[in-house]
Amino acid sequence: MPEKNTQRGANTVARQPARFKLIDTVRKEEISLDGLQPTQGLTSIDVSPLRPTFQMNAFDPAYKSTSMGLSSKTFIDGEQGILTHGGYRIEDLTDNSNFMEVTYLLREGELPTATQLADFKQDIGENANVPPEVRDYIKSSNPKAKPMATLAAAVSTLAANTNDENPHHIIGQMSTIVANLIRRQQGKEAFLPSNPDLDFAENFLRMAFADDNGHYDANPAIVEAMDKLLILHADHEQNASTTNVRNTRSAGSTMAECIAAGVNTLSGPLHGGANQAVLEQLEMLATADTFLPLETRIERIIARAKDKDDDFRLMGFGHRVYKNRDPRAMVLKKFVDSVLAELDVDDPRLETARRVEKAAAKDEYFTSRGLYPNVDFYSGIIMSALELEPRQFTMIFAAGRVAGWEAQAEELNRDKMAIARPRQTYVGPTERPYIAIEQRGEHNGGPALEEPKELNQS
Ligand code: ACO
């Protein structure tokens, strides 16, 4: 029975009333909860009545079993290694589509007609320029500063100085910001504005790599590779950064403020920052302890990754959702050969990466935990071939992911989602009287006003 939703175009879900029964053995109470049946994926238990009706919370640290809400953008089957946007497989999209089309698909839920695509591209292209304050910030930024924090600050500068209320203009503005930060890191002087007459990926590369007179000879193989990288990073369900963007949007913050929040989350090495870390790990394999054969060096890092007393992890391996294969990694693994051949690049790190993958695939530690290469494992080698530096990789990720962030934040608005405000399971001290510092002696605090009741006494 589909749930009624009064808002036009908003998401709805099939509801199975009272499908789940939970027995509270302490209060001797039966709790009845509805099931929500998605079009694909696991049934969700609607726990939203728990607090108002039954005065209890759901407990799920790191949201490992929590659905954040309804979404019709992206679906992942982690067991089968399937990723779809609007029902289209990522392999199909990278083979046949382009980043602008995928961005439209994420926003609107359907592939565009030729006219819709032309209008959309024009709108994004013509609104990709940024206020002078953002240009000044980029031109004065420290080219050696941490790139993702610098990017977040540039996006915040946009948030502070824009009156553009059209949320999807952020997609072009983000590419202008990222490309010009890459220019700045290369020591180029001029800030290059966006050229709406060019395709998105070519325009991005031109802004990043053209000389200070704006001259850039586009190599179609590089443009195609960049476009595919943007598609592969465009959206990925309710990951850490997207969840953060959605939560920020739920508070009523502007799109640019939300995207700055997303950039800061993406920066972490367990999330988008892993692509840079992978290349650093491959570099380390190539340069450290070279008196040992490569196989021995690989065995050593595998042993370190398995050692529970060592924080070291094999970067670019493992994923919260994929437990079999990350389809984006499979696309990149196939694509990397043709890009390197096309660009006549011989990168020995590719062979090292393949050997690391093979060694992990033979190791019970990795196979039993479902740890396989993720999107970040091969993307860095392709980005290096495009003459990007490792410190720029996560910014490229952000330039693609902004499509998903924007589409998901707008979806939340359309669904009129309430402000995100989780509950907690408090385990700190119960209420107690303040103690003056001179009376504390060697003790920091005093006893509770009232000892907490044991659960089984209530
Ligand atoms: N190397 C070694 N061991 C690992 C790795 C790894 N890369 N990843 C997970 N494990 C181990 C954990 O130690 C844990 O072992 P245990 O069960 O013995 O305790 C088990 O595998 C499960 O790992 P969790 O950390 O619980 O898995 P979680 O879903 O929380 O984390 C994550 C997923 C963060 C991606 C993790 O696999 C990781 O740190 N990978 C390396 C960083 C990376 O590549 N991040 C990019 C992810 S893709 C993206 O965000 C675009």
Residues whose N, C-alpha, C, O or C-beta is under 5 A from the ligand:
A	BS01	ACO	P269 L270 H271 G272 A274 A305 R313 L314 M315 G316 F317 G318 H319 R320 R369 N374
